[in-house]
Amino acid sequence: MGKLDDKVAIITGASQGMGASHAKLFINEGAKVVITDINEEKGQQLAKTLGDNALFVKQDVSSEADWQKVIQTTLDHFGKLDILVNNAGISFNKSLEEITVDDYLKIFKINQLSVFLGTKYAAEAMKKNGSGSIVNISSMNGLVGGAVGYTDTKFAVRGLTKAAALQLAHDGIRVNSVHPGVISTPMIHQGDSEAVIKEFAKAIPLQRVAEPEEVSKMVLFLASDDSSYSTGSEFVIDGGMTAQ
Ligand SMILES: NC(=O)c1ccc[n+]([C@@H]2O[C@H](COP(=O)([O-])OP(=O)(O)OC[C@H]3O[C@@H](n4cnc5c(N)ncnc54)[C@H](O)[C@@H]3O)[C@@H](O)[C@H]2O)c1
């Protein structure tokens, strides 16, 4: 028996990185999974390898119309919605002086507005079941300062998680945030060289970056009934970074 038997999940930004890892684990645990991403080629490829319990839908998470389309497609294809993982996100490492208003609005829309839209429309569908779990991927930079723009959005995701959890508790819908440290995905490999990442790992109490699969286990816990009494809470998975 899987931990997600008979559950239907949407995972955003799941064509690669942590989202793809969550999708694989969810399928192995018995879920039906809608993988969404702007990267259609990789998303279709992944869905194909995962079989009939996976469906790829192209989505820009910052578009309200795309959210409505994704929720409707999920209901049409799999009949209901139990779990949403708001995972899609971008980062950039520009200084305060370098960041333009366009940069700022872009990261706001993809990292923050997306979580508001996803929570709003997923909750509507979940209310029909009288239950649901929304897992919002923030960051350790939702707890402590980091890059301007990125940090702001990840703190906001933490706040939205608590506000939505309070509002949705009476509908049996739980909302929690996950705060990863440095995880080995294309996001960090695009931005930094292997040497920089190795150097950075020395500052992590556990002395290494993590693999996406380590985060997937925490996301599975929050998505499943194993976390039935957790809502509005922060789940940190950062090798000790924020304990320093
Ligand atoms: N990797 C880390 O060290 C780390 C640490 C803390 C938090 N996070 C967060 O975890 C989440 C996943 O990160 P990752 O490292 O797997 O990143 P990644 O870059 O490997 O994957 C992100 C995915 O999101 C997709 N995406 C980007 N913009 C999108 C949009 N507008 N609509 C839909 N999809 C879009 C990309 O195509 C990509 O497939 C992000 O929210 C990120 O901020 C990552």
The ligand as a Gaussian input file, in Angstrom:
#p B3LYP/6-31G(d) Opt

LIG

0 1
 N       17.695000      24.261000      -5.385000
 C       17.766000      24.882000      -4.217000
 O       18.832000      24.938000      -3.619000
 C       16.535000      25.490000      -3.583000
 C       16.613000      25.882000      -2.238000
 C       15.490000      26.419000      -1.616000
 C       14.300000      26.525000      -2.321000
 N       14.252000      26.145000      -3.627000
 C       12.962000      26.288000      -4.296000
 O       12.518000      25.013000      -4.715000
 C       11.702000      25.139000      -5.889000
 C       12.223000      24.212000      -6.981000
 O       13.546000      24.600000      -7.285000
 P       14.577000      23.711000      -8.132000
 O       15.887000      23.898000      -7.475000
 O       14.056000      22.353000      -8.370000
 O       14.584000      24.600000      -9.481000
 P       14.779000      24.219000     -11.012000
 O       15.195000      25.478000     -11.667000
 O       15.619000      23.019000     -11.163000
 O       13.279000      23.845000     -11.459000
 C       12.261000      24.808000     -11.449000
 C       11.224000      24.465000     -12.494000
 O       10.256000      25.540000     -12.492000
 C        9.918000      25.803000     -13.838000
 N        9.390000      27.171000     -13.984000
 C       10.074000      28.345000     -13.996000
 N        9.252000      29.375000     -14.221000
 C        8.004000      28.843000     -14.346000
 C        6.718000      29.396000     -14.598000
 N        6.543000      30.725000     -14.796000
 N        5.651000      28.569000     -14.647000
 C        5.820000      27.219000     -14.481000
 N        7.005000      26.647000     -14.261000
 C        8.083000      27.445000     -14.198000
 C       11.200000      25.588000     -14.620000
 O       10.927000      25.380000     -16.012000
 C       11.778000      24.369000     -13.920000
 O       11.355000      23.161000     -14.524000
 C       11.744000      26.630000      -6.268000
 O       10.597000      27.269000      -5.754000
 C       12.988000      27.126000      -5.560000
 O       12.928000      28.510000      -5.277000
 C       15.337000      25.636000      -4.273000

